[in-house]
Amino acid sequence: MKSIGLILILSLTVAGAAQADPGTPDTLRIDSVSVVPRSVASLPVYFYNDEVLSAVELVFKYSTTYLSFDSVSLTGGRLDYIPDGSVYIVEQDSVVDIAIVDNLGWIPRGNGLFGNLFFSVFDSAANQTFVIDSSQRVLGGMVIFRTVFVDSLSMTSFVPQFVAGKIAVGALPPNNDSVWVDSVTAAPGQKVAVNIYGFNQEELVQVRLALVYSSPSLTFDTVIFDNSRGLTASSRVVNSSAQERQILIDLSYTLLVPLPPDSGLLATVLFDVAPTAPDELVIIDSVSYLGLQGLEFVPSSGAPFGPYFHRGYVEIKASTDIKTEEQRILPQDFALRQNAPNPFNPSTTIKFELPKATEVRLDVYNILGQKIRTLVDRHMPAGIYRVTFDGRGDDDQPLASGIYLYRLKAGEFADSRVMVMVK
């Protein structure tokens, strides 16, 4: 099997023999994920250091027969302050060197995400598991690259404890079964709801949703199943690893009452957005939960398989005062924005934009598609508008907790979004 060595260097190091760490064993750990062929594996890497470092060097090998290394991302990790201009990539023969230079040379003590490695998975990788292990590069009989940490005070390198990771590749899905994550916007200090949808062409007795989110700007709160296909599960196990930002949602059905073939909402994950969160895109991807359980559908008959997965995101945007801008600038396009706050109790605000005068209708529907409230139904001039929804139906009765849709129809433009009421 052909392998390749990959070197990630966070500062230039002086070649020399690595020494043993004199203190608590520092650790560099590669996570494990479960994927299907024709997908992209996102492999988190974590590291712990009990002294200030000037460099971290990661050398690992992987099979190029079944996998293709795409890129490395430091976004959301302990080292995401390093600018793009300090990342250098050099490929020579079967070795890829990625040098990430820390001009300050001070990587503080800590424990957390190093970054994510991305691999494309070939069809031929089906039903195999690939170890992503530490390696070394030998040139002229001398080891010149290996996995090491460099102490910032003594400038000596030492070998951290290394934990290998795995990419477990399942079979090609027998059909187009899939799981996809909604993409939403949120503001710092708010709670945000992210919907997880699924499509299955055969009856299922188990659905396991293993997810990871890329930034500590989000904190996992809970999972709700109101008006979802997950509500019919006989048992629901929800686990969260806050430190590694991973979530496992296990939906168990029965042979007598399986999940029927259909498409729709499986669960809604609620997050808290940090009050000091910067503007960023937080990716929600699939992962093997703690290296043990990946994304999986279990049919009533036949072998379990990994469905196709489509990741989503939470776009965090700091709230700004746009009243002055609204008075000066008209919108260029029609747009329906995500309500805020979301989830909400008892009321929320829906914003939409009209570049020209037109007939406008804004309705609220329940998850069954039944209209329960008309918020706007009139001709409106161009502008930016905010409409308050008070959580009541057209009969003025309070609505129950759950998931609702709001739909804007403005001339030829139509769009809809999801909101969640929590009491």
N, C-alpha and C positions, 0 to 999 in steps of 0.2 A: 504494500500500500504506500503510495507516495505521500510524503508529509512535507510540511513547510514550517519554518521557524519564524516567529513574529516578535519583534523587539519594540517595546514602548519605553521611551526614556524621557523622564520629566526634567532632566537637566543633564548636562554633559558630565560624565564621570571619568575618573582616572582608572585605567586598567590596573588590575592587581588582584591578589588573592582575597576572596571574601572571608570575613571572620564571623564567628558565632555571635549572635546578639547577647550581650551580657545581662540584659534585663528580661522582663516578661516577653515570651515569644511573640514577636510581631507576626502578622499574618496577612497573606494575600490569597484571597479565595475567589475562584470562578464559580458562578452559579450554574445550575443545570436547567435546561428548558426542554419542553416537548413541542414538536412542530410537525407539519406534514410536508411532503415534497412540494416543490414549486412555491415555497414561501420564504420569508426572510426570518431567520432566527435572531432574536435580540438577546444577547447573553450578558447579564449584569456581572460586574467584577467589583469586589469589595476589598478594602484593606484597613488594617489596624496598625497603628504605630504608637509606642509609648515614649518616643523621643522626637524632637524636631528633626525633620529630614531635609536634605537638600536635593535629593533625587530618589525616584522609584523606578526600577527597571524591571519590566515584565517580559519574559521570554517564554513563548509557548509554541506548541506544534499542533497541527491539525491536518486532516486528510484533504488534499486538494483534488482527490478523485471524485469525492461526493459533495464537497463544500467549496464555496468560493468566499474568501474574506472580502467584505465590501468597504467597511469603514469603522472608525471608532468615534464615539461621542462622549464628551465629558459633561454634557448638559445635565444639570440637576445633581451632580456629584460634588465631592469635596474640592475638586480641582477645576470647577467650571469658571473660575476667575481668570484662568490662563487664556490669553487672546488667541484668536485663530492664526494670527501672524507668527506665533511662536510654535506652531505645529509644522514639522518637517517630515515628509514621507519619502523614503528612498527604497526602491526595489532592485535587488541584484541576485541573479540566479533564482534560487528557491527561498530566498530570505527577504522579508519586508521589514525595514527599519522605520519606526514612527518615533521621531524625537520631538518631545514636547518640552520646551525650555522654560523653566521658571526663572525669570530674571532676578527675582528677589532671593531665591534659594531658600525659602523658609516655608516648608510644609508643616503646619502645626500638628501637635499630638491629636489623635482622634480616631474615630471608627465610623465608617460609612461607605457610601458608594464611590468607587473609583471612576467608573464610566460604563458604557455599554459597547460591546463588540457586536457587529452585524455581519451575518453570513447568509449568502444565498444557498438554498438547499436544492440539489439536483434530484430529478426523478429517480435516478439509480440509488439514492440513499434510502429509499423506502424500507421500513422494517429493520433498520439498523441503528445502533447507538455509537456515537463517536466521542471519545474522550478528548477533552481540551486540557492538556497536561503541560507542566513546566518542562522547559528544554534548555539547551545551551548551544551556542555556536562555536565551533572549533575551527581555527584557521592556523595552518602550519604547526599542527600538533598542540596548539595552545587554546585554552578556553578564553575567548575574548568578550563574550556576552552570556549572561545568565540572569536569572531572577534575583535581584538584590535590592536592598535599601541602603541609602547612604546617609550616615549621621552628619548633621550640619555643623556640629562642633568639631569633631575629630576628623571629618571628611573620610572616614573609613567606611567601607562597604561590608554589609553582613547579609546572610541568607535568611530571609523570613520563613516562617512555616508556610507551606504552600498546600492549598486544597484544590485539586483538579475539578473541573466541571464536565458536564456531559451535554451533548445534543442528541436527544432521543427522537428519532424520526419514525413516525407511524406510517401506516399504509396510505396510499392515495385514497382519498374518500371515494366510496363506491358511487357517490352521486354528488350533487352540488350543495349538500348540507353546509351551513355556514353560521357563524356567530359574528355580529358586528356591534361596535360601540358608537354611541351617539357623539357628536361634537357640539360643544356648547361654549358659551362665554360666561364669565363671572367677574366680580369685582373683589378686591381685597376686603376681608372682614365678613364676607357673605357665606351662606351655605349654598352649595350647588348640587344639583341632581343630574346624574349621568345614567342614561338608559342603556341596557344591554339587550339586544334583540337576537333571535335565533330562527333559523329555518331548517326544518327536518322533513324528509320525504318518506320516512317510515316511523312506526311507533317506537318510542324511547322509554326505557325504564330508569335511566339515569342521565343527568346533565351535570357536568362538572366544569365550572367556569373559573379558570385560574388566571388572575390578572395582576399587572404591575403598573404603577404610575411613576413617572420619571422625576418628580420634584417634591421636596419637603414643603413646598408652598401649600400643598394639599394635605389634610389630615383626615383619614378615614373615620366616618361617623357610624353609619349603619347601612343595612340593606333593607329595602321595603319591597313587598310583592303585591301591593294593592293593584287590582285590575290587570294583573299579569298572568302569563301562562305558568309562572312559577308558583302561583297561589294554590294550584291543585296538587302540588307535590306533597306526599305524605310526611316527609321530614325535610327540613332545611338546615344545613350546617354551614355557618358562615364563620370563617377564621380570618384573622388579620395579623400580619406581621408588620407592625408600625416601623420598626427600624429599617426593614428592607422594602417597605412600601408594597407589599404583596397581599392579595386577597384571594381566598378560595370560597366559592359559593357552590355547595353541593346540593343538587335537587334530586330527590329520590321519589320515583313513582312506583307503581306496582304492575305486575302482569295483568291484573284484573282491570286496573284503571291506568294505562300507560299515557304518556304524552302523545296525543294524536298528531299525524302529519299536518303541519300548518306553519305559518310564519307570524311572528309577533313578539311582543315584549316578554322577556324572561325575568328581569329584575331591574330595580333602580338602585344605584349606589349613591349614597349621600356623602359629600365631603364638606369639610370646613376649609375655607380659604384663609390663609394667614393674613392678619391685618396689615402686615408690612410686606406682603408678597409683591415682587416686581412684575412688570408686564412680561409675560412669558407664555409659551405654549407647552402645556403639560401633557405628554403623550400617555395614553392608556393602551397598553399592549398585552399580549398573551405571554405567559411565563409558566414554568414548572414550579408550583408552589413549594418553596423550601427545598426544591430539587426532588420532590417526591411525587407530585401529582400535577399533570398537565391538563390542558383543555381536552375534553373528551365527551363523546356521545356514546351511550350504551343502548343498542337496539333491543327490542324484545326477543329477537332471535338473531344470531350472528355475533361476530366479534366486535368489541368496542373499536372506535376509530376517532381520529382527530378531525373535526370539521374545518373547513376553510375559515380563516379569521381575518377580519378587517378592523384595524385599530382606529381609535378615535382620539379626541383630545379635549382638554379644558383650556380655553384661551383666557388668560387672566389679563384684564385691562383695568388700570386704576381709574376710579371715578374722576371725571373732570367737569368743570362748570362750562357747559356749552351754550348757555342762554345767549351770551353776546354773539357767539358764532351763528346761532340760529337766526338772530335778527339780521345778520349781514349776508349770509350765504344760504342759497336754496340747495336742496339735495340734487345730485346729478342722476340718481337712479332710484327706482322703487326699492324699498327694503322693509323687512319686518325683523325686529330685533328680539333677542331673548328677554323674557320678562325678568324683572328684578324687584324684590328678592325672589329667589327660586331655590328651594321650596319656600312657601309663604304661608303666613297665618297672621291676620285674617285677610289681608289684601296684598295686591302686587300691582306693579305698573308695567304696561305694555307700550313699547315705543315703535312707531313706524314712520317712514319717510315717503313723501310724495313729490316728485320733481315737477309735476304739473297738476292742474285741477282735474278732478275725475270723480266718478261715483265710487264710494267706499263702503265696504261692509266688513265688519270685524265680529266674528262669532266664536263662541266657546262650545266645545263638544266634550262628551265623556269618552272613555276609552272604547265604547261600543260604536262610536260614530254618531251618537244622537245629539242634536243641538240642544243645549240647555240655557244658552244666554246669547243675546245679540247686544253687543256693546256699541257698535256704530253702524248706521245705515242711512247715509245721506251724501250729498255732493259736498266735496271739500276742496279748498284751494291748495296750491302747492305749499309745502312746509314740512316741519318736523313736529310730530304730535306724540303726546303721552296720554294714555287712557288708563284709568284705575279700574281694576277688577276687584270687587269686594268679596269674592267667594260665595256669591249668591246666584241662584237661577233666575229665570224670567219671572218665576212666581214669588220672588223675593225671599225664598226659603234658603237657609244656609246649606251649602253642599257638604257632602261627606269627604273625609280625607281620601286622597287618591290621585291618580294621574289624569290630567285633562289636556286637551289640545286646543289651541286657538288658531284661527285661520283668517287671513286677510285677503280680500278680493278688491283690487283697485284697478278698474279698467280691465286690461288684458293680463295684468299681473296678479298672481296668486301664490301664496306661500303659507306654511303652517309651522308651528313649533309646539313643543311639549312643555308643560309646567306641572308642578307637584304641590298639592295642598297637604300640609301636615298639621294635625291638631293634637 
